[in-house]
Amino acid sequence: PDIAPLPVGTSADLQVGQKVLAIGNPFGLDWTLTTGIVSALERDLPAERGPGLRGLIQTDAAINPGNSGGPLLDSAGRLIGVNTAIFSPSGSSAGIGFAVPVDTVARVVPQLIRTGRYSPPTLGIEVDERVNAWARRSGIEGVLVLGVAPGSPAEAAGLEPARLSRDGRLVPGDVIVGLDGRAIRNLGDLAAALDERSAGETVTLRLRRDGRALDREVTLQARRG
């Protein structure tokens, strides 16, 4: 029979509590379907060696050894993630499974196919999705610059990071809202824009600083490590 590919959804608008379905081959049992909900978003899993996994979808849909690489679907049957890991001392499902968001897959896989490795360029800034989620709830759209690495392209371009006030409040510095004319609303937008560039290229960042807009040219550098 003809095999049709799964329709691809988006992970940018997922909500905690929405229904999801996981498909895989747990313990060699082919074509197993489990159901659950999105338990949390933007989960990070550390690794013993090298960088860990960031920005994962947490779900209570039963995921066991053999589920990895299987699809996580929304209730309309659209791909929203790729099942990746579980958190369990026994190695069996304890209702805490993780999936790589489909928006991440859409960024990374084409580069892996094309070049055999994933190595996006970097601006040399520190960001945090949890802080940006707070900022969005406060009406700030874009990517907050929380730190600028010494000797980085961001430092050379004069980007200003956020700072703490004397009473402990976070005072925003620069907020990235555009890159080469492309709107940047969140970290996913910024990562996707950088994925399309190469180290050595110069891009124009549109920043919001103290309520005014300004542009800064930044020459991207290769990510180290």
C-alpha positions in Angstrom: 0.0 0.0 0.0 1.0 3.6 -0.6 2.6 5.2 2.5 1.8 8.9 3.1 4.1 11.1 5.3 2.7 12.5 8.5 1.5 16.1 8.2 4.0 18.3 10.0 2.6 20.6 12.7 4.4 23.2 14.9 5.7 23.2 18.4 5.8 26.9 18.9 2.2 27.2 20.1 2.0 24.0 22.2 0.2 24.4 25.5 0.6 22.4 28.7 -2.4 20.1 29.1 -3.1 19.5 25.4 -3.6 15.9 24.3 -0.7 14.1 22.5 -0.1 10.6 21.1 3.2 8.7 20.9 4.0 6.0 18.5 6.9 3.6 18.7 8.2 0.0 19.2 8.6 -0.2 23.0 10.4 -3.4 24.0 10.1 -4.6 20.4 6.3 -4.4 20.3 5.7 -2.8 16.9 3.2 0.0 16.2 2.4 0.8 19.8 0.2 3.9 20.4 0.1 5.6 23.8 -1.7 8.8 24.7 -1.2 11.5 27.3 -0.8 15.3 27.6 1.9 17.9 27.3 3.2 17.9 30.9 5.7 20.8 30.5 7.6 22.7 27.9 11.2 23.9 27.6 12.7 21.0 29.7 16.4 20.5 29.7 18.3 17.2 30.1 21.9 17.3 31.0 24.4 14.9 29.4 27.4 13.2 31.0 29.6 14.3 28.1 29.0 17.2 25.7 26.0 19.4 25.5 22.7 18.2 26.9 19.3 18.4 25.2 17.4 21.7 25.6 13.9 22.9 25.0 12.3 19.5 25.1 8.6 18.7 25.4 7.7 16.7 28.5 4.8 14.3 28.2 3.1 11.7 30.4 2.3 9.5 27.3 4.0 6.2 28.1 7.4 6.2 26.4 9.7 3.2 26.9 12.9 1.8 25.3 12.1 1.4 21.7 10.0 4.6 21.4 13.0 6.8 20.6 12.7 8.2 17.1 9.0 7.7 17.0 6.6 10.6 16.4 4.8 12.6 19.0 1.5 13.7 17.5 -1.2 16.3 18.4 -4.8 15.3 18.5 -5.1 16.1 14.8 -2.4 13.6 13.9 0.2 16.2 13.1 3.9 15.7 14.0 4.9 18.0 16.9 7.9 16.2 18.2 10.3 13.2 18.1 10.3 10.9 21.1 13.7 11.0 22.6 14.2 10.0 26.2 12.5 9.0 29.5 13.3 9.8 33.1 13.2 6.6 35.1 15.6 4.9 37.4 14.2 1.5 36.3 14.4 2.3 32.6 10.7 1.9 32.1 8.0 4.6 31.7 7.2 6.5 34.8 5.1 9.1 33.1 8.0 11.4 32.4 9.0 11.2 28.7 10.7 13.8 26.5 10.4 14.7 22.8 12.5 17.0 20.6 10.1 19.7 19.3 9.3 19.5 15.6 10.5 23.1 15.1 13.9 22.0 16.3 13.8 19.0 14.0 12.9 21.2 11.0 16.0 23.4 11.7 18.6 20.7 12.5 17.8 17.8 10.1 18.2 19.6 6.8 21.7 20.8 7.8 22.6 17.3 9.0 21.5 15.9 5.6 23.3 18.6 3.7 26.6 18.7 5.6 26.7 15.7 8.0 26.9 17.9 11.1 24.9 20.6 12.9 27.0 23.7 13.6 25.1 27.0 13.6 27.0 30.2 13.9 26.8 32.3 17.0 26.4 35.9 18.1 28.1 35.4 21.4 25.2 36.2 23.6 23.6 34.6 26.6 19.8 33.9 26.4 17.3 31.9 28.4 13.9 30.7 27.3 12.4 31.0 30.8 13.3 34.6 31.0 12.0 35.2 27.5 8.7 33.5 28.5 8.4 35.9 31.4 9.2 38.8 29.1 6.4 37.8 26.7 3.9 37.7 29.5 5.1 41.2 30.4 4.5 42.4 26.9 8.1 42.3 25.7 8.4 40.5 22.3 11.8 39.5 21.0 14.9 37.9 22.5 16.4 39.5 25.6 20.2 39.7 25.7 21.2 38.5 29.1 24.9 38.4 28.7 27.6 39.2 26.1 30.7 37.0 25.9 34.1 38.8 26.0 35.6 38.9 22.5 32.4 37.9 20.9 30.7 39.4 17.8 28.0 40.8 20.1 30.6 42.7 22.2 32.3 44.0 19.0 28.9 45.3 17.9 28.2 47.0 21.2 25.2 45.0 22.3 24.1 45.8 25.9 23.0 42.9 28.2 20.3 43.1 30.8 21.3 44.0 34.3 20.0 43.8 37.8 18.8 47.0 39.6 19.8 47.7 43.2 16.5 46.2 44.4 17.1 43.0 42.4 14.8 43.7 39.4 15.8 42.6 36.0 16.4 45.7 33.8 16.3 44.8 30.1 19.2 45.9 27.9 19.0 45.1 24.2 16.1 43.0 22.9 16.6 41.4 19.5 13.5 41.9 17.4 14.8 41.4 13.9 17.7 39.9 11.8 18.2 41.0 8.2 14.6 42.2 8.0 13.2 39.0 9.5 11.0 39.4 12.6 12.4 37.7 15.7 9.7 37.0 18.2 11.3 34.3 20.3 14.4 32.1 20.6 13.1 29.7 18.0 12.9 32.5 15.4 16.5 33.6 16.2 17.8 30.0 16.1 16.1 29.4 12.7 17.5 32.7 11.3 21.0 31.8 12.5 20.7 28.3 11.0 20.5 29.9 7.6 23.7 31.8 8.0 27.4 30.8 8.1 30.3 31.9 10.3 32.0 35.0 8.8 28.7 36.4 7.4 27.7 39.8 8.6 24.0 40.3 9.6 22.0 43.3 10.7 20.3 43.0 14.0 17.3 45.2 14.8 17.4 45.9 18.5 15.0 47.6 20.9 16.9 49.6 23.5 15.3 51.9 26.1 12.1 52.0 24.0 13.9 53.0 20.7 14.9 50.9 17.7 18.4 50.7 16.4 20.4 48.5 14.0 23.7 46.9 14.6 25.9 44.9 12.2 27.3 41.7 13.6 29.8 39.3 12.0 28.9 35.8 13.0 31.5 33.4 14.4 31.7 29.6 14.5 30.4 28.0 17.6 33.2 26.6 19.7 33.1 23.1 21.2 
